[in-house]
Amino acid sequence: MGSLRLTYDSDQHVTALKMPEHNVVEIDCPFTGKGDEFSPASLLGVSLASCMLLSMGAIARRDHLDITGSVVDVKFTGMDKTFPHVDTITVTFDIPRKFSQTDRDKLERSAGLCPIMGCLGSDISISVKYRYAEAEAAQAVISSS
């Protein structure tokens, strides 16, 4: 799987490097840095949502379900406090196709079993919403950008 190497670059900016591939992620503090890059909280949201989506992707591949084009929106509460911390993460899946209730249940159950979800403590509330076939409008917005 490789390893990660993070370097503090100055001015509340960190560069993360995934070894051995040398993939780079830039991170800064939204409060005392420029706020132009991913923040640690945003990376928490990326970790959770991508883990859930990849878990769904494994079931989709196994069962020949097409979830291509699915979009996930992540929102946080608690980051606006004097001592910022994540209170709640709201994850909304827009899946551009309709599936049977059985297939929906399998996809949603797999998302709930994502390993990152199991690592988050009980002090962080996680709200998950799924919208099927309503995501076509969301995909059109992304495509026109």
C-alpha positions as CSV (number, residue, x, y, z in Angstrom):
1,M,0.0,0.0,0.0
2,G,2.9,2.4,0.4
3,S,3.3,5.1,2.9
4,L,2.7,8.8,3.4
5,R,5.2,11.6,4.0
6,L,4.1,15.0,5.1
7,T,6.2,18.1,5.1
8,Y,5.4,21.4,6.8
9,D,6.2,24.0,4.2
10,S,5.6,27.1,6.3
11,D,2.7,29.6,6.6
12,Q,0.2,26.9,7.7
13,H,0.8,24.8,4.6
14,V,1.6,21.1,4.4
15,T,2.4,18.9,1.4
16,A,1.5,15.2,1.6
17,L,3.2,12.7,-0.6
18,K,2.0,9.2,-1.2
19,M,5.0,6.9,-1.7
20,P,6.1,5.2,-3.9
21,E,3.8,6.8,-6.5
22,H,4.7,10.4,-5.6
23,N,1.0,11.5,-5.6
24,V,0.7,14.9,-3.9
25,V,-2.0,16.6,-1.9
26,E,-1.7,20.1,-0.7
27,I,-3.2,21.0,2.7
28,D,-3.6,24.2,4.6
29,C,-5.4,25.7,7.5
30,P,-8.6,27.5,6.6
31,F,-8.3,29.7,9.7
32,T,-4.7,30.8,9.8
33,G,-3.4,29.8,6.4
34,K,-4.6,30.8,2.9
35,G,-7.5,28.4,2.9
36,D,-6.8,27.6,-0.8
37,E,-6.1,23.9,-0.4
38,F,-7.8,21.0,1.2
39,S,-8.1,21.4,5.0
40,P,-7.7,18.5,7.4
41,A,-11.5,18.5,7.9
42,S,-12.2,18.4,4.2
43,L,-9.8,15.4,3.9
44,L,-11.8,13.7,6.6
45,G,-14.9,14.2,4.4
46,V,-13.1,13.0,1.3
47,S,-11.9,9.9,3.3
48,L,-15.4,9.0,4.5
49,A,-17.3,9.7,1.3
50,S,-14.8,8.1,-1.0
51,C,-14.6,5.0,1.2
52,M,-18.4,4.7,1.2
53,L,-18.5,5.2,-2.6
54,L,-15.7,2.7,-3.2
55,S,-17.5,0.2,-1.0
56,M,-20.6,0.7,-3.1
57,G,-18.5,0.3,-6.2
58,A,-17.3,-3.1,-5.1
59,I,-20.9,-4.4,-4.8
60,A,-21.9,-2.6,-8.0
61,R,-19.1,-4.4,-9.9
62,R,-19.9,-7.7,-8.4
63,D,-23.7,-7.4,-9.2
64,H,-23.3,-5.6,-12.5
65,L,-24.9,-2.4,-11.3
66,D,-23.8,0.8,-13.0
67,I,-23.2,3.6,-10.4
68,T,-20.9,5.6,-12.8
69,G,-21.5,9.3,-12.5
70,S,-22.6,9.1,-8.9
71,V,-21.9,12.3,-7.0
72,V,-21.4,12.7,-3.3
73,D,-21.8,16.0,-1.4
74,V,-20.3,16.4,2.0
75,K,-21.1,19.1,4.6
76,F,-19.9,19.7,8.1
77,T,-21.1,21.4,11.2
78,G,-19.0,22.5,14.1
79,M,-16.2,24.1,12.1
80,D,-17.5,27.6,12.8
81,K,-17.0,27.4,16.6
82,T,-14.3,29.1,18.6
83,F,-12.5,25.8,19.0
84,P,-13.4,24.2,15.6
85,H,-14.1,20.5,15.4
86,V,-16.4,18.3,13.4
87,D,-19.7,17.7,15.1
88,T,-21.7,16.3,12.2
89,I,-20.9,15.1,8.7
90,T,-23.8,15.0,6.3
91,V,-23.1,12.8,3.2
92,T,-25.6,13.0,0.3
93,F,-25.3,10.5,-2.5
94,D,-26.8,11.4,-5.9
95,I,-26.9,8.2,-7.9
96,P,-28.0,8.8,-11.5
97,R,-29.9,5.5,-12.0
98,K,-32.9,3.7,-10.5
99,F,-32.3,0.4,-8.8
100,S,-34.6,-2.2,-7.3
101,Q,-35.1,-1.9,-3.5
102,T,-33.0,-5.0,-3.1
103,D,-30.1,-3.5,-5.0
104,R,-30.5,-0.2,-3.1
105,D,-30.3,-2.0,0.2
106,K,-27.1,-3.9,-0.9
107,L,-25.5,-0.6,-2.0
108,E,-26.4,1.3,1.1
109,R,-25.4,-1.5,3.4
110,S,-22.0,-1.7,1.8
111,A,-21.5,2.1,2.2
112,G,-22.3,1.7,5.9
113,L,-19.7,-1.0,6.2
114,C,-16.9,1.2,4.9
115,P,-13.8,1.0,7.2
116,I,-13.5,4.7,7.7
117,M,-17.0,4.9,9.0
118,G,-16.0,2.4,11.7
119,C,-13.0,4.6,12.7
120,L,-15.0,7.7,13.5
121,G,-15.9,8.1,17.2
122,S,-19.4,8.3,18.6
123,D,-18.9,12.1,19.2
124,I,-19.3,12.7,15.4
125,S,-22.8,12.3,14.1
126,I,-23.0,11.0,10.5
127,S,-26.1,11.6,8.5
128,V,-26.4,9.8,5.1
129,K,-28.9,10.4,2.4
130,Y,-29.4,8.6,-0.9
131,R,-31.1,10.0,-3.9
132,Y,-31.5,7.7,-7.0
133,A,-32.1,8.9,-10.5
134,E,-32.4,12.5,-9.2
135,A,-28.6,12.9,-9.8
136,E,-29.0,13.5,-13.5
137,A,-29.3,17.2,-12.8
138,A,-26.2,17.2,-10.6
139,Q,-24.3,15.4,-13.3
140,A,-25.4,18.0,-15.9
141,V,-24.2,20.8,-13.7
142,I,-20.8,19.2,-13.4
143,S,-20.6,18.4,-17.1
144,S,-21.4,22.0,-18.1
145,S,-18.7,23.4,-15.8
